[in-house]
Amino acid sequence: MQISSTQNSNKTLQGKTIAFLVTDGFEQVELTTPWEQIKLAGAETVLIALEEGKVQGYHHLDKGDAFQVDKSIADVSADDYDGLVLPGGVANPDALRTNENVVEFVRAFFTEQKPVAAICHAPWTLVEADVLDGRTLTSWPSLRTDIQNAGGNWVDHEVVVEKGLVTSRKPDDLEAFCSKAIEEFAEGVHKRQQA
């Protein structure tokens, strides 16, 4: 899915730095489309992964492109970023959620009341970070029980925004996901955000 390059060209994110967190197996379009739209809105974007080097994207089950990592998770702090994007894909969040540094990094965005955007299978990482209790969100449908078991209220909507958390179900939802993520990143710290 391509989004018009003029959609978010009003530079609403000037001066903001947005972290993108992935590892091998992420759904490529769920990285590249938000990355492009957030950059068009004026933000600096930083690709963070488990290790330095490259990470492998996928188009569902088919290998996509490799992307150069900017920073490893061991070398970052949520203090340095204004928001976080978590792309999906099945393998990506499943691997991320087993890494203690990742879980702490993700949780810190909620503790610091900073906006987070997660799409598709990415909320698995939020389940592990224990930040979903009492929240309404969406995801790929197979995560419904995991989200409910973590205290979240799962709904089947294109995009859900609650207390600084933006969630969507799948690549078909990217236009709405990007638009709402940019809105939340522009607003900044959310007093109602909580860990």
C-alpha positions as CSV (number, residue, x, y, z in Angstrom):
1,M,0.0,0.0,0.0
2,Q,1.3,3.4,-0.9
3,I,0.3,6.6,0.8
4,S,0.3,9.9,-0.9
5,S,3.6,11.7,-0.3
6,T,1.7,14.9,0.4
7,Q,-0.6,13.5,3.1
8,N,1.7,14.4,6.0
9,S,3.9,17.0,4.4
10,N,3.0,19.7,6.9
11,K,6.1,18.9,9.0
12,T,4.2,18.4,12.3
13,L,7.0,16.4,13.8
14,Q,9.9,18.8,13.3
15,G,12.4,18.3,16.1
16,K,11.1,14.9,17.2
17,T,13.0,11.6,17.1
18,I,10.9,8.4,16.6
19,A,12.3,5.0,17.4
20,F,11.4,1.9,15.2
21,L,12.1,-1.4,16.9
22,V,12.4,-4.6,14.9
23,T,14.4,-7.8,14.5
24,D,14.5,-10.3,11.6
25,G,11.1,-11.4,10.4
26,F,9.2,-8.1,10.5
27,E,6.5,-7.3,7.9
28,Q,8.4,-5.0,5.6
29,V,5.6,-2.7,4.6
30,E,4.7,-2.1,8.3
31,L,8.2,-0.6,8.7
32,T,8.7,1.2,5.4
33,T,5.3,2.9,5.2
34,P,5.3,4.4,8.7
35,W,9.0,5.3,8.3
36,E,8.4,7.2,5.1
37,Q,5.3,9.0,6.5
38,I,6.9,9.9,9.8
39,K,10.0,11.3,8.0
40,L,7.7,13.3,5.6
41,A,6.1,14.8,8.7
42,G,9.5,16.1,9.8
43,A,10.8,13.6,12.4
44,E,14.1,11.9,12.6
45,T,13.7,8.1,12.5
46,V,16.0,5.6,14.1
47,L,16.0,1.9,13.4
48,I,16.8,-0.1,16.5
49,A,17.3,-3.9,16.6
50,L,18.7,-6.6,18.9
51,E,22.1,-6.2,17.4
52,E,24.0,-4.0,15.0
53,G,24.2,-4.9,11.3
54,K,21.2,-5.6,9.2
55,V,17.7,-6.9,9.8
56,Q,15.6,-9.0,7.4
57,G,12.2,-7.8,6.3
58,Y,9.5,-10.1,4.9
59,H,6.5,-9.8,2.6
60,H,4.3,-12.1,4.7
61,L,6.2,-15.4,4.2
62,D,8.6,-14.3,1.4
63,K,11.9,-12.7,2.1
64,G,12.0,-9.0,1.4
65,D,14.9,-6.5,1.8
66,A,17.6,-6.2,4.5
67,F,17.8,-2.9,6.4
68,Q,20.8,-1.3,8.1
69,V,20.3,-1.0,11.9
70,D,21.1,2.4,13.4
71,K,21.5,1.3,17.0
72,S,21.3,-1.9,19.0
73,I,18.9,-2.3,21.9
74,A,21.7,-2.4,24.4
75,D,22.8,1.1,23.4
76,V,19.5,3.0,23.6
77,S,17.2,4.6,26.2
78,A,13.6,5.7,25.9
79,D,14.7,9.0,27.2
80,D,16.3,9.8,23.8
81,Y,13.1,9.3,21.8
82,D,9.7,11.1,21.5
83,G,7.8,8.0,20.4
84,L,8.1,4.4,19.4
85,V,6.8,2.4,16.4
86,L,6.5,-1.4,16.6
87,P,6.0,-3.1,13.2
88,G,4.5,-6.5,13.1
89,G,5.2,-9.8,11.3
90,V,4.9,-13.0,13.3
91,A,8.6,-13.8,13.9
92,N,9.6,-10.2,14.8
93,P,7.6,-9.6,18.0
94,D,7.8,-13.2,19.0
95,A,11.6,-12.8,19.2
96,L,11.6,-9.3,20.6
97,R,9.4,-10.2,23.5
98,T,12.0,-12.7,24.8
99,N,14.7,-10.0,25.2
100,E,14.8,-8.2,28.6
101,N,16.3,-5.1,27.1
102,V,13.5,-4.8,24.6
103,V,10.8,-5.3,27.3
104,E,12.3,-2.7,29.5
105,F,12.7,-0.2,26.6
106,V,9.1,-0.6,25.5
107,R,7.8,-0.4,29.1
108,A,9.8,2.8,29.6
109,F,7.8,4.6,26.9
110,F,4.6,3.9,28.9
111,T,6.3,4.9,32.2
112,E,7.5,8.2,30.6
113,Q,4.0,8.7,29.0
114,K,5.3,8.8,25.5
115,P,3.2,7.7,22.5
116,V,3.6,4.2,21.1
117,A,2.3,2.8,17.8
118,A,2.0,-1.0,17.3
119,I,0.5,-2.8,14.3
120,C,-0.4,-6.4,13.5
121,H,1.4,-8.9,15.7
122,A,3.5,-6.2,17.5
123,P,1.2,-6.0,20.5
124,W,2.8,-9.3,21.6
125,T,5.7,-7.2,22.8
126,L,3.2,-5.0,24.7
127,V,1.7,-8.1,26.4
128,E,5.2,-9.0,27.6
129,A,5.9,-5.5,28.8
130,D,2.7,-5.7,30.9
131,V,1.3,-2.4,29.7
132,L,-2.1,-3.5,28.4
133,D,-4.2,-3.8,31.6
134,G,-7.4,-1.8,31.2
135,R,-6.5,-0.6,27.6
136,T,-8.6,-1.0,24.5
137,L,-6.6,-1.9,21.4
138,T,-6.6,-3.9,18.2
139,S,-4.1,-6.3,16.5
140,W,-4.0,-9.2,14.2
141,P,-7.0,-11.3,15.3
142,S,-4.9,-14.3,16.6
143,L,-3.5,-12.1,19.4
144,R,-7.0,-11.5,20.9
145,T,-6.8,-14.0,23.7
146,D,-3.2,-13.0,24.6
147,I,-4.3,-9.3,24.9
148,Q,-7.4,-10.2,26.9
149,N,-5.3,-12.4,29.2
150,A,-3.0,-9.4,29.7
151,G,-6.0,-7.3,30.9
152,G,-6.6,-5.6,27.6
153,N,-9.9,-5.1,25.7
154,W,-9.5,-6.4,22.1
155,V,-11.6,-4.8,19.4
156,D,-11.7,-5.4,15.6
157,H,-11.2,-1.9,14.2
158,E,-8.9,-0.4,11.6
159,V,-7.2,1.8,14.1
160,V,-7.6,2.4,17.9
161,V,-6.1,5.3,19.8
162,E,-6.2,5.2,23.6
163,K,-4.0,7.1,26.0
164,G,-1.2,7.6,23.6
165,L,-1.3,4.1,22.2
166,V,-2.1,3.6,18.5
167,T,-2.9,0.1,17.3
168,S,-4.0,-1.4,13.9
169,R,-4.7,-4.9,12.6
170,K,-2.8,-5.4,9.4
171,P,-1.1,-3.7,6.3
172,D,-4.5,-2.8,4.9
173,D,-4.9,-0.4,7.9
174,L,-1.6,1.5,7.3
175,E,-3.1,4.7,6.0
176,A,-5.2,5.2,9.2
177,F,-2.3,3.8,11.4
178,C,0.2,6.3,10.0
179,S,-2.2,9.2,10.3
180,K,-3.1,8.5,13.9
181,A,0.5,7.7,14.9
182,I,1.7,11.1,13.5
183,E,-1.1,12.8,15.4
184,E,-0.1,11.2,18.7
185,F,3.6,11.8,18.1
186,A,2.8,15.5,17.4
187,E,0.9,15.7,20.7
188,G,3.8,14.3,22.6
189,V,3.7,13.2,26.3
190,H,0.2,11.9,27.4
191,K,-0.7,12.5,31.0
192,R,-3.1,9.5,30.8
193,Q,-0.4,7.1,29.5
194,Q,0.6,4.6,32.1
195,A,2.8,1.5,32.5
